[in-house]
Amino acid sequence: MVNALQVSELTLPGPVSPSQATAAPPAKPCVISCEVGPAYRQALLDLFARSSPDTRRSRFHQALSVFPQRYLDEILTGRQPALVARDTCQEENHGKVFGLASATPAALGTAEFAVWIDDAWQGHGVGTLLVRGILRLLAEQGTHTAIGIMEPDNLAIRRLVGRIAPGAAARFEDGMIVVSVPLPDWAAAQSAGS
Ligand SMILES: CC(C)(COP(=O)(O)OP(=O)(O)OC[C@H]1O[C@@H](n2cnc3c(N)ncnc32)[C@H](O)[C@@H]1OP(=O)(O)O)[C@@H](O)C(=O)NCCC(=O)NCCS
C-alpha cells in the first residue's frame, strides 16, 4: 500500500454548507497526511482541475493550465518527497486528495518546500498539517535547511510559516520572500513542545 505512512492527523469534518455549520465534528481524526505514491496520479490531476487560477498562480508563481508533467512524475515516483491530505471520514471524499506539499532537493542539505490546498478546504488547518508534515519528513531524511519562496502579498502562507516555524529567517530576493527553516533546530523545538 503506497500511503501506509500516516505522518499526522487532525480532527476536521471538511467544508460545510451554512445549513450544516452547526453539525458536531466527528469524534475521530478525519484529515490525515500520507506519503504520495503512483496511486495518487488521478487524484492529483483532479486536485489541479478543481483549483482556481488564483490558487494555481500562488502555488506555481504563474498561471498554469495543466499539471506540470515532470513535477507530477517526480512526486509520484518519490524523487521529490511529497505528502497529500485525505479525508478518512466522509465517504464522498474517498479517493480524493485536497492538498499537496512537496519539496524539491536543492543545494546539498537544502530543499525547497511548497504547498497547495483545494480552494474549498483553505483556512481549515490543512496547509498547517501538510507543511508541518513535509518539514518533519525533510528533517527525518537529514535535510538541513528547508526553503520556502512566497509572494509578498500571500498572507496565508506567510502567516502559516510564521506560526509553525517562528525561528525561520526571511529575506527579499527578486521580488519574492525567501524563508529558510533550520530543520535540526525546528525539529528540536517541535520535540520540546510536544
Ligand atoms: C497558503 C495555503 C497553503 C494555506 O493553507 P490553508 O490550509 O488555507 O492554511 P491554514 O488553514 O492551515 O491556515 C494558515 C493561516 O493562514 C490564514 N489563512 C488561510 N486562508 C487565508 C486567506 N485566504 N487569506 C488570509 N489568511 C488566510 C489562516 O487563518 C491561518 O492563519 P492563523 O494561523 O493566523 O490563524 C493555501 O491557502 C493555499 O493553497 N493557497 C494557494 C497556494 C499557495 O499560496 N501556496 C503557497 C505557495 S508556497
The ligand as an SDF file (V2000), in Angstrom:
LIG
                    3D

 48 50  0  0  0  0  0  0  0  0999 V2000
   -1.4090   29.1520    1.5880 C   0  0  0  0  0  0  0  0  0  0  0  0
   -2.1800   27.8730    1.8550 C   0  0  0  0  0  0  0  0  0  0  0  0
   -1.2870   26.6900    1.5490 C   0  0  0  0  0  0  0  0  0  0  0  0
   -2.5780   27.8490    3.3350 C   0  0  0  0  0  0  0  0  0  0  0  0
   -3.2250   26.6270    3.6030 O   0  0  0  0  0  0  0  0  0  0  0  0
   -4.5550   26.6290    4.4770 P   0  0  0  0  0  0  0  0  0  0  0  0
   -4.9610   25.2420    4.6870 O   0  0  0  0  0  0  0  0  0  0  0  0
   -5.5240   27.5200    3.8290 O   0  0  0  0  0  0  0  0  0  0  0  0
   -3.9910   27.3030    5.8040 O   0  0  0  0  0  0  0  0  0  0  0  0
   -4.4030   27.0410    7.2930 P   0  0  0  0  0  0  0  0  0  0  0  0
   -5.8760   26.8480    7.3950 O   0  0  0  0  0  0  0  0  0  0  0  0
   -3.5430   25.9680    7.8410 O   0  0  0  0  0  0  0  0  0  0  0  0
   -4.0630   28.4430    7.9750 O   0  0  0  0  0  0  0  0  0  0  0  0
   -2.8720   29.1500    7.7960 C   0  0  0  0  0  0  0  0  0  0  0  0
   -3.0720   30.6040    8.1790 C   0  0  0  0  0  0  0  0  0  0  0  0
   -3.4740   31.3670    7.0570 O   0  0  0  0  0  0  0  0  0  0  0  0
   -4.7340   32.0020    7.3110 C   0  0  0  0  0  0  0  0  0  0  0  0
   -5.4490   31.9580    6.0560 N   0  0  0  0  0  0  0  0  0  0  0  0
   -5.9570   30.8930    5.4270 C   0  0  0  0  0  0  0  0  0  0  0  0
   -6.5150   31.2660    4.2600 N   0  0  0  0  0  0  0  0  0  0  0  0
   -6.3180   32.6150    4.1810 C   0  0  0  0  0  0  0  0  0  0  0  0
   -6.6170   33.5880    3.2030 C   0  0  0  0  0  0  0  0  0  0  0  0
   -7.2640   33.2590    2.0660 N   0  0  0  0  0  0  0  0  0  0  0  0
   -6.2380   34.8600    3.4310 N   0  0  0  0  0  0  0  0  0  0  0  0
   -5.5790   35.2040    4.5560 C   0  0  0  0  0  0  0  0  0  0  0  0
   -5.2430   34.3120    5.5130 N   0  0  0  0  0  0  0  0  0  0  0  0
   -5.6170   33.0540    5.3200 C   0  0  0  0  0  0  0  0  0  0  0  0
   -5.3510   31.1850    8.3880 C   0  0  0  0  0  0  0  0  0  0  0  0
   -6.2910   31.9550    9.1160 O   0  0  0  0  0  0  0  0  0  0  0  0
   -4.1430   30.8550    9.2270 C   0  0  0  0  0  0  0  0  0  0  0  0
   -3.6940   31.9760    9.9620 O   0  0  0  0  0  0  0  0  0  0  0  0
   -3.5640   31.9200   11.5350 P   0  0  0  0  0  0  0  0  0  0  0  0
   -2.5820   30.8300   11.8090 O   0  0  0  0  0  0  0  0  0  0  0  0
   -3.0270   33.2290   11.9050 O   0  0  0  0  0  0  0  0  0  0  0  0
   -4.9220   31.6090   12.0230 O   0  0  0  0  0  0  0  0  0  0  0  0
   -3.4890   27.7980    0.9930 C   0  0  0  0  0  0  0  0  0  0  0  0
   -4.2650   28.9210    1.2660 O   0  0  0  0  0  0  0  0  0  0  0  0
   -3.2090   27.6660   -0.4870 C   0  0  0  0  0  0  0  0  0  0  0  0
   -3.1310   26.5690   -1.0070 O   0  0  0  0  0  0  0  0  0  0  0  0
   -3.0780   28.7870   -1.2040 N   0  0  0  0  0  0  0  0  0  0  0  0
   -2.8140   28.7670   -2.6340 C   0  0  0  0  0  0  0  0  0  0  0  0
   -1.4380   28.1810   -2.9660 C   0  0  0  0  0  0  0  0  0  0  0  0
   -0.3420   28.8660   -2.1930 C   0  0  0  0  0  0  0  0  0  0  0  0
   -0.3990   30.0600   -1.9250 O   0  0  0  0  0  0  0  0  0  0  0  0
    0.6810   28.0880   -1.8500 N   0  0  0  0  0  0  0  0  0  0  0  0
    1.8390   28.5860   -1.1510 C   0  0  0  0  0  0  0  0  0  0  0  0
    2.9550   28.8630   -2.1140 C   0  0  0  0  0  0  0  0  0  0  0  0
    4.4590   28.2150   -1.4470 S   0  0  0  0  0  0  0  0  0  0  0  0
  1  2  1  0
  2  3  1  0
  2  4  1  0
  2 36  1  0
  4  5  1  0
  5  6  1  0
  6  7  2  0
  6  8  1  0
  6  9  1  0
  9 10  1  0
 10 11  2  0
 10 12  1  0
 10 13  1  0
 13 14  1  0
 14 15  1  0
 15 16  1  0
 15 30  1  0
 16 17  1  0
 17 18  1  0
 17 28  1  0
 18 19  1  0
 18 27  1  0
 19 20  2  0
 20 21  1  0
 21 22  1  0
 21 27  2  0
 22 23  1  0
 22 24  2  0
 24 25  1  0
 25 26  2  0
 26 27  1  0
 28 29  1  0
 28 30  1  0
 30 31  1  0
 31 32  1  0
 32 33  2  0
 32 34  1  0
 32 35  1  0
 36 37  1  0
 36 38  1  0
 38 39  2  0
 38 40  1  0
 40 41  1  0
 41 42  1  0
 42 43  1  0
 43 44  2  0
 43 45  1  0
 45 46  1  0
 46 47  1  0
 47 48  1  0
M  END
$$$$
